[in-house]
Structure formats: C-alpha cells, structure tokens
Amino acid sequence: MRRLPVYILIQTSGAMRGEPIESIKTGLETMVAGLRQDPFALESVYLSVITFNRYPEQVLPLTELENMQIPSISQPVAAGTHLGEALEFVCKKVDAEVMLSTPERKGDWMPLLFIMCDGRANDALKFQEVVPELNRRNFSSIVVCLAGSKTNAENVKQFTDKIVNLETTDGATFRQFFKWVSASVSAGNRSIGATDELLLPPPPPEVHTVI
C-alpha cells in the first residue's frame, strides 16, 4: 500500500503558549481517533508532527497511523518565531522521508502539510529564501491555520491560498479544527492520484476561511 505522508507543523511560541498547547494535544488525539475510524486512512496515512519556536523539532517522525502515539508538546525554552527555519526543516524531512517513484516501484502519494501558527516570521530573510524551496516540493496541499490575536496572513499567502483562522484558541475550537484536518486527510486519501489538487471539505463554523 502506498503511503500518504501528512506533516503537521505547530508553532509553540507566542500565540500558542500556555493553554493552547494543551488544547492542541487534545485536538491531535481527536484527529487521530477520527482517522483510525477510516479504513483507507488506517492503511495508508503516515503522520509526522514538527514543532517550532526559535528552533524546529520533529517530535513525531513519519509514523503509520495504527502504531503512532501522541507526542509530548512542550513549552518553548527559546523565544522567537522562526517560521523560515521551520519550513526549511520541513523541506529536509520531506526530502529524506517521502519515497519517490522509480521505474521499479511506485512512490508515496504527494504529501499534505498542515501548519498552525500566527504567520509571523522573526527570521524574515530566511523565510523569503525558503518560500521558493517549499513551493518546489510536491505537496498536494498546504493548509495554514492562523491563530492568535496578532496574525500575518500576507506571509503565508506567499506559499498557499488555503488559509483559515480560528475564532478562539480554546480546547473546543482546536478539537473542531483537528476534526476538520482529519476529514481533509481522509479526502486526500481518496483523491490523490485522481487529481493534483486536493479539494478540502468545508471548515466548521469555528474555523473561518481567510480571503
């Protein structure tokens, strides 16, 4: 069975400090539970979770859904939101972990990338350098969820037009967001290969599309 790699990039500094971090973990548990009810996802989805503040860290390597355990997401020690470094890290992980097709074998499906952040990049130069590299990777879809009171949608519009905004950062809202992520992954599991563009299901009321 070909794998569907799903990368989830989560900011742990700034807007995500405190209660949102705990809510994100609960949301991840909701998402995984939902995906495990989908036999197609159970056979093919592999999840990776990467956190970032000043530095990126892969807290869950690409792991099959059946065997994965929700990783611990800790409070940041270093200050700063280095979105550019985080995106560069994602590119390196995709290059190392996603199997490409060869004449002898079929590779993985095109990966999905979900990013939860406030959109700000303290490393502006690195961010501008890495955007073209990110765009060159064959993601079937990149979805950004903006959270927090001070967000920067213009930054993330440079690499995706699939941007949503959370009304609040409480546990119930995060659970609804991750339920939507689960539905989006399930949709990707069925459509990738038939089309190059993933058609996402409509988001719940708590998740607003950014134009």
N, C-alpha and C positions, 0 to 999 in steps of 0.2 A: 504494500500500500504506500502510495506517495505521501510524503508529509506536507502538512500545511503549517509553516512556521509563523508564529504570532509573537511579535515583540511588543512589550508594554514598557514604556519609558515614563517614570514618575519622578517629578521634582519633589525633593524633600526639604527644601529651604523656603524661606519667605512665606508665601501664602499657604504652604502646606504644613507648616509647623503646628505641633500641638494636636488638637482633636482631629483635624483632617487626616493625619497619618493613620490613626487608629480606625477611622471610618473607611479609609482606602483598603486596609487589610480586610475589614468586614465585607467590603464590596468585592474584593478579589475572591473571597470564599463563596459569595453568592454567584459570581460569574462561573467559577469552576464547577460548582454544583449544577448550574444550569447546563453547561456544556456536556457534563457527564450523562445527562439525560438524552443527549442526541447521539445515536449510534454512529452516524457519519463522523461527527467531531471526535468521538471517543477513539475511532480507528486512525484518524489522520492528524489531529491537531497536536502540535508541539508548542509549548509556551515558554517564553523567556521573560523575566522581569529585571529591568535595569533601573536603578535609582540614580539621581544626581543632585548635587548641590555645587560645591566647588569642584568636586571630583565625581566621575561616574563610577558605578559599581554594579556588576552583574550579580544580583542576589539570588537569581534562579537561572542556571544555564538552560538551554533549549531542552525541554523535558517533555516526554509524552504525557498526555493528559491523565491517563489511568494511574501513573505512578507518581505524579507530582504532589508535593506538599507546599502549602502556602508559606512563602519565605517570611522571615522577620524583616520588618522595615523600620530601621532605627532613626532616631532624631539625628540631624547633622551635627558634626563637630565643627566642620569648616563653614564659614559664612560664604555667601555669594551664590549666584545662579549662573553657572557656566553652561548655557544651552548649546553653544558651539562645540565644546569638548564632548558633551553628552552625545550629540548627533554624530560626531566623528567616531566615537566609541561604538555606537550602533552600527555604523558602516563597517567597521572592522569585524564585529561579531557576525554580521550577515555574510561577509566575505569568507569567514572561517567556518561557519556552521551550516549555511544553506548549500545543499548539493545541486550542482548544475547538471543539465542533461548532457550526455555524451552519446556517441554512436552506439555504445553498448548498453546504455541504461537510461531510463527516464529520471530526471532530477526531481527535486521538490517542486511543489506549487509555488507561485510567486508569493513572497511573504507579506504579511499585514503588519502595520506599525500603528500603535495607539500611543499617543503622547498626552500626559496630564501635566500641565504647567501653567504659569501665568504669562508666558510668551516673552518675558524679558530675558535679555542676554547680557550679562555683565562682561562677557568676552566678545564684544561686538566684532572685532577683526576676525577672530577665529570663526565666529558664526557666519560671516559673509564668505569666508573661504570654503566652508564645508557645505553650504547650501547646494552648489553645483554638484558636489560629490554625492550628496543624498539624492538629488534628482536623477543621477545616473544609475542608481540602484533600481532594480526591477521590483519595486513594491507594487502590489496590486492595488493597495490603497494606504494612504497615510491620513489618519484622523487625529485632530488635535482637540483636546478638551481644555478650554481656558477656565481657570478657577482663581478666585481671589478678587479683592476689590480694585486692584490696580493691574490691569492686563494689557498686553500689547499684541493685538491681532495682526498688525502690519508685518511684524517679524515672521510669523508663521505662514502668512499668506504667500511668502516667497517660495514655499515648497508644498503647499497643499491648499485646496479650496474647500476641504471638508473640515470645517471648524465649528465646534459647538461651545456653548458657555453654560456653566452651572449657575443656577439662581442662588443657591446657598452651598455651603460646604459641610453640611451636617450628614450624619450617617444615613438617613433615609434617602437623601438625594444621591449620595455616592452609590448606594445599592441600586437605585434606578438606573444610574449611568452604566454600571457594570452589567446589569441585566441587558441593557441595550448593546453593550460591547459583545456579550455572549450571543445575542441574536445576530449581530453583524458578522461575527466569526462563523456562525452556522450558515449564514447566507453565502459567505465567501467559500466555505467548504463545498457548497453545491455549484457555485457559478464559475469559480476559477477553472480555466481550461476551455470553457464555453465562450468567455468574453474576457477581454483585457481589463475591463473596468468593473469594479465591484459596485453593485447597486445596494446601498445601505438601506435598512428598514427605517421608517420614520422614528425620530427620537421621542421619548416620553415627554410629558408637559414640563417636567423639571429641567429638561435639557433643551436649551434654545440654540437654534442654528444662527451662526454669525454670517452676515452678508458682507 
